[in-house]
């Protein structure tokens, strides 16, 4: 049975251990502990200085890369898309700067932007699915969507694609009356906004993706899938389709949602090209080269992200 003497011995042992620790800390171990702490603090300061120098060098390198690409890009892309007419389709929430720079780079490459189509949230809203499918079903005959060739969910993309794309390099100057009516129907239904007023049918398209977020993970996945289907429809109705997104903030090794979804889709990745760094000068140059590759019958997944196959296409023979 534990008695008072046991407790007394325990207490004495505790105080004895404390006393020994104090004596050692103030005496023989004091110098060793102080030296160790000093060395560790010095090493930490050196590490911090080294990391700061590495960061400064990396930032300087990135700045130099972008400046170089900005200066060289006009000469690289000049004439690459001469005679081509390109449509730009903009997803909700897409970066306005990327859209503006994409249009400017296409023009620098010699292309004409035949139209800019801005999609509304209703384009992929699950609650509007029945509405947009019914509307597209009514408009499908205007642009000669083959009967039975598309499921109801594919009809909106098929109608839009056939309304704005001529299907080849030999694009006409004006929409057919039927294509104009179909486009007006999509616009009146609140699915798209189109500029300019008089658009030119195009032979290829750049789809600028934005962030996709639904009420649930399932909702988000459904919306992304609808965008991927649209990309495939745009590709099949013309001479090529390219999907671009900016780099992911804070993590350029991760591609944007729509680019990642196209790359993960076995069927889409075989026909639709992607660029995941379209907010950078080098990415804009890559976008022009990737679109030129599409015209030549090629396809590729380009950029800085881990799921890209290369930084840029192989140089085209010109």
Long-range contacts (C-beta under 8 A, 24 or more apart in sequence): 65-282, 66-280, 66-281, 66-282, 69-280, 69-281, 69-282, 69-285, 70-281, 72-285, 73-105, 73-108, 73-281, 73-282, 73-284, 73-285, 74-108, 76-285, 76-289, 77-105, 77-108, 77-109, 77-285, 77-288, 77-289, 78-108, 78-109, 78-110, 79-109, 79-110, 79-318, 80-109, 80-110, 80-288, 80-289, 80-292, 80-316, 80-318, 81-106, 81-109, 81-110, 81-111, 81-288, 81-291, 81-292, 81-295, 82-109, 82-110, 82-111, 83-110, 83-169, 84-110, 84-111, 84-112, 84-169, 84-203, 84-204, 84-291, 84-295, 85-111, 85-112, 85-113, 85-114, 85-166, 85-171, 85-200, 85-201, 85-202, 85-203, 85-204, 86-111, 86-112, 86-113, 86-114, 86-202, 86-203, 86-204, 86-205, 86-206, 86-291, 87-113, 87-114, 87-115, 87-116, 87-117, 87-164, 87-165, 87-202, 87-204, 87-205, 87-206, 88-113, 88-115, 88-116, 88-117, 88-205, 88-206, 88-208, 89-116, 89-117, 89-118, 89-119, 89-160, 89-205, 89-206, 89-207, 89-208, 89-230, 89-234, 90-116, 90-117, 90-118, 90-119, 90-208, 90-210, 91-119, 91-207, 91-208, 91-209, 91-210, 91-212, 91-227, 91-258, 92-118, 92-119, 92-120, 92-121, 92-123, 92-210, 93-210, 93-211, 93-212, 94-208, 94-209, 94-210, 95-208, 95-210, 95-246, 95-279, 97-279, 98-208, 98-244, 98-245, 98-246, 98-278, 98-279, 99-208, 101-278, 101-279, 101-284, 102-206, 102-208, 102-244, 102-278, 102-284, 102-287, 105-284, 105-285, 105-287, 105-288, 106-206, 106-288, 106-291, 109-288, 109-292, 112-200, 114-164, 114-171, 114-199, 114-200, 114-201, 114-202, 115-164, 115-194, 115-195, 115-196, 115-199, 115-200, 115-202, 116-194, 116-195, 117-160, 117-164, 117-192, 117-193, 117-194, 118-192, 118-193, 118-194, 118-195, 119-191, 119-192, 120-190, 120-191, 120-192, 120-193, 122-189, 122-190, 122-191, 123-156, 123-191, 123-192, 123-226, 123-230, 124-212, 124-222, 124-223, 124-226, 124-227, 125-223, 126-214, 126-219, 126-222, 126-223, 129-153, 131-189, 132-156, 132-189, 132-191, 135-185, 135-186, 135-189, 135-191, 136-186, 138-185, 139-181, 139-182, 139-185, 139-186, 142-178, 142-179, 142-181, 142-182, 142-185, 143-178, 143-179, 143-182, 144-178, 153-226, 153-229, 154-229, 154-233, 156-186, 156-191, 156-230, 157-229, 157-230, 157-232, 157-233, 157-234, 158-233, 158-237, 159-186, 160-186, 160-192, 160-230, 160-233, 160-234, 161-205, 161-230, 161-233, 161-234, 161-236, 161-237, 161-238, 162-237, 164-199, 164-201, 164-202, 164-205, 165-201, 165-202, 165-203, 165-204, 165-205, 165-234, 165-237, 165-238, 166-201, 166-202, 166-203, 166-238, 167-203, 167-237, 167-238, 167-239, 168-203, 168-238, 168-239, 169-203, 169-239, 169-295, 170-203, 171-200, 171-201, 171-202, 171-203, 172-200, 172-201, 173-200, 174-198, 174-200, 174-201, 175-199, 175-201, 202-238, 203-238, 203-239, 203-240, 203-295, 204-238, 204-239, 204-240, 204-241, 204-242, 204-291, 204-294, 204-295, 205-234, 205-235, 205-238, 205-240, 205-241, 205-242, 206-241, 206-242, 206-243, 206-244, 206-287, 206-291, 207-231, 207-234, 207-241, 207-242, 207-243, 207-244, 207-258, 208-244, 208-245, 208-278, 209-243, 209-244, 209-245, 209-256, 209-257, 209-258, 209-259, 210-245, 210-258, 211-256, 211-257, 212-257, 212-258, 224-257, 224-258, 224-261, 225-261, 227-258, 227-261, 228-258, 228-261, 228-262, 228-265, 228-268, 231-258, 231-262, 231-268, 231-272, 232-267, 232-268, 232-271, 232-272, 235-271, 235-272, 236-271, 239-294, 239-295, 240-273, 240-291, 240-294, 240-295, 241-271, 241-272, 241-273, 241-294, 242-272, 242-273, 242-274, 242-275, 242-287, 242-290, 242-291, 242-294, 243-272, 243-273, 243-274, 243-275, 244-274, 244-275, 244-276, 244-278, 244-283, 244-287, 245-275, 245-276, 245-278, 246-277, 246-278, 246-279, 247-276, 247-277, 247-279, 247-280, 247-283, 247-303, 247-304, 247-305, 248-305, 252-277, 252-304, 252-305, 253-304, 253-305, 253-306, 254-305, 254-306, 255-303, 255-305, 255-306, 255-307, 255-308, 259-301, 259-303, 259-305, 260-305, 260-307, 262-301, 263-301, 263-307, 263-308, 264-307, 269-299, 269-301, 270-299, 271-299, 272-299, 273-298, 273-299, 273-300, 273-301, 273-302, 274-301, 274-302, 274-303, 274-308, 275-302, 275-303, 276-302, 276-303, 276-304, 276-305, 276-307, 276-308, 277-303, 277-304, 277-305, 282-311, 282-312, 285-312, 286-311, 286-312, 286-313, 289-313, 289-316, 292-316
